[in-house]
Amino acid sequence: MGLFSFIKKAGIKVFEIEHAHMLLPSEALIKKAEIENYAAKKLERIIINLQLQVEDLNVFIDTDVAVVSGLAYDQATREKVVLIVGNSDGISSVYDYMKVENEAPVSQFYTVTNGDTLGKIAKVYYGNDMGYSVIFEANKPMLHHPKKIYPGQVLRIPA
């Protein structure tokens, strides 16, 4: 699929850095690698716990760039995995190397801005604000309520 950009300081927190300023440079590099590995494994667990169908899922993080690979059941699952990883605080880009078992049309991605609602977004993409439910369903299980979106969050907009 390619490279996707996200807002680095938005989304769920997966990096846990304590007292990093107190480390020696060599210790900091080791700690950085440990933190990145921990964050990658945490994202993999989140994806598995959301019961998204992905075989051989692998998330790798280097600084603020994530790489995802594996075999997704369908295009929607692939896109959701990219969004889960990208909508994490500390991630600015996601390289998607996932394969898809069952091909389908590719969705568009939309970055939420201040004042957006799913209804407003649906009106732009579908010409009718009642299409908000299509966007909400396309972003489950990441979204739990149609009114709970935040600026910087990236959403799937199905064709």
MOCOR-V486794 format. One record per residue. N is the residue number from 1. RES is the residue in one letter. SS is DSSP state (A for helix, B for strand, O for the rest). Layout:
# MOCOR-V486794
n:res:ss
N:RES:SS
N:RES:SS
This chain:
# MOCOR-V486794
n:res:ss
1:M:O
2:G:B
3:L:B
4:F:B
5:S:B
6:F:O
7:I:O
8:K:O
9:K:O
10:A:O
11:G:O
12:I:B
13:K:B
14:V:O
15:F:O
16:E:O
17:I:O
18:E:O
19:H:O
20:A:A
21:H:A
22:M:A
23:L:O
24:L:O
25:P:A
26:S:A
27:E:A
28:A:A
29:L:A
30:I:A
31:K:A
32:K:A
33:A:A
34:E:A
35:I:A
36:E:A
37:N:A
38:Y:A
39:A:A
40:A:A
41:K:A
42:K:A
43:L:A
44:E:A
45:R:A
46:I:A
47:I:A
48:I:A
49:N:A
50:L:O
51:Q:O
52:L:O
53:Q:O
54:V:B
55:E:B
56:D:B
57:L:B
58:N:B
59:V:B
60:F:B
61:I:B
62:D:B
63:T:O
64:D:O
65:V:B
66:A:B
67:V:B
68:V:B
69:S:B
70:G:B
71:L:B
72:A:B
73:Y:B
74:D:B
75:Q:A
76:A:A
77:T:A
78:R:A
79:E:A
80:K:A
81:V:A
82:V:A
83:L:A
84:I:A
85:V:A
86:G:A
87:N:O
88:S:B
89:D:B
90:G:O
91:I:O
92:S:O
93:S:B
94:V:B
95:Y:B
96:D:B
97:Y:B
98:M:B
99:K:B
100:V:B
101:E:B
102:N:B
103:E:O
104:A:O
105:P:O
106:V:O
107:S:O
108:Q:B
109:F:B
110:Y:B
111:T:B
112:V:O
113:T:O
114:N:O
115:G:O
116:D:O
117:T:O
118:L:A
119:G:A
120:K:A
121:I:A
122:A:A
123:K:A
124:V:A
125:Y:A
126:Y:A
127:G:O
128:N:O
129:D:A
130:M:A
131:G:A
132:Y:A
133:S:A
134:V:A
135:I:A
136:F:A
137:E:A
138:A:A
139:N:O
140:K:O
141:P:O
142:M:O
143:L:O
144:H:O
145:H:O
146:P:O
147:K:O
148:K:O
149:I:O
150:Y:O
151:P:O
152:G:O
153:Q:O
154:V:B
155:L:B
156:R:B
157:I:B
158:P:O
159:A:O
